[in-house]
């Protein structure tokens, strides 16, 4: 599986270790930046980079890291076809995929530690959508919401 990963400056250190960890688990990683923690950048710009990789089929999933994870999640969910989840525990990471078919994981580098981030990212990557009727029904409702209320 190919995973697109991006971060702002606050998420950079965690992103770097996540890239290495996920590669060690056998995942192909597209590192979309940022390339330094020393220069402030805007998290929406990097959320968009990861999301476009997913939407264009160049990656199956995306991970976006910022300070809290909240801003990245808000930005990602503005993109039609993206279902991003802010997950700071493993249950939400697998349940979000299994029930809600999330395709982008958002993490807060200032909220969780490296070891937990590794577990969450690996859980997210390994999870699969259940395809159950009730979950498909709810996804269709979400697709209608994307068309506008």
Long-range contacts (C-beta under 8 A, 24 or more apart in sequence): 1-27, 1-28, 1-60, 1-61, 1-125, 2-27, 2-28, 2-29, 2-30, 2-58, 2-59, 2-60, 3-27, 3-28, 3-29, 3-30, 3-59, 3-60, 3-61, 3-62, 3-63, 3-125, 4-29, 4-30, 4-32, 4-49, 4-50, 4-53, 4-54, 4-58, 4-59, 4-61, 4-62, 4-63, 5-29, 5-30, 5-31, 5-32, 5-50, 5-62, 5-63, 5-64, 5-65, 6-31, 6-32, 6-33, 6-34, 6-46, 6-47, 6-49, 6-50, 6-62, 6-63, 6-64, 6-65, 7-33, 7-34, 7-43, 7-46, 7-64, 7-65, 7-66, 7-109, 8-34, 8-40, 8-41, 8-42, 8-43, 8-46, 8-65, 8-66, 8-67, 8-72, 9-34, 9-36, 9-37, 9-38, 9-39, 9-40, 9-41, 10-37, 10-43, 10-66, 10-67, 10-109, 10-110, 11-43, 11-64, 11-65, 11-66, 11-67, 11-72, 11-107, 11-109, 12-36, 12-37, 12-65, 12-109, 13-37, 13-109, 14-65, 14-107, 14-109, 14-114, 14-117, 15-65, 15-109, 17-114, 17-117, 17-118, 18-63, 18-65, 18-107, 18-117, 18-118, 18-121, 21-118, 21-121, 21-122, 22-121, 22-122, 22-125, 25-122, 25-125, 27-125, 30-58, 30-59, 43-71, 43-72, 43-75, 44-71, 44-72, 44-75, 46-72, 47-71, 47-72, 47-75, 47-76, 47-84, 47-104, 47-106, 48-75, 48-79, 50-76, 50-104, 51-76, 51-79, 51-82, 51-84, 51-104, 52-79, 54-82, 54-103, 54-104, 55-79, 55-81, 55-82, 60-103, 61-103, 61-104, 61-105, 61-124, 61-125, 62-103, 62-104, 62-105, 63-104, 63-105, 63-106, 63-107, 63-121, 63-124, 64-104, 64-105, 64-106, 64-107, 65-106, 65-107, 65-108, 65-109, 66-106, 66-108, 66-109, 67-108, 67-109, 67-110, 68-108, 68-110, 68-111, 69-106, 69-107, 69-108, 69-109, 69-111, 70-106, 70-108, 72-106, 73-106, 76-104, 76-106, 80-146, 81-146, 83-142, 87-120, 87-124, 88-112, 88-116, 88-120, 89-116, 89-120, 90-119, 90-120, 90-123, 93-120, 93-121, 93-123, 93-124, 93-127, 94-123, 94-124, 94-126, 94-127, 96-124, 96-127, 97-124, 97-127, 97-128, 97-129, 98-127, 98-128, 98-129, 98-130, 98-135, 99-130, 99-135, 99-138, 100-135, 100-138, 100-139, 101-129, 101-135, 101-139
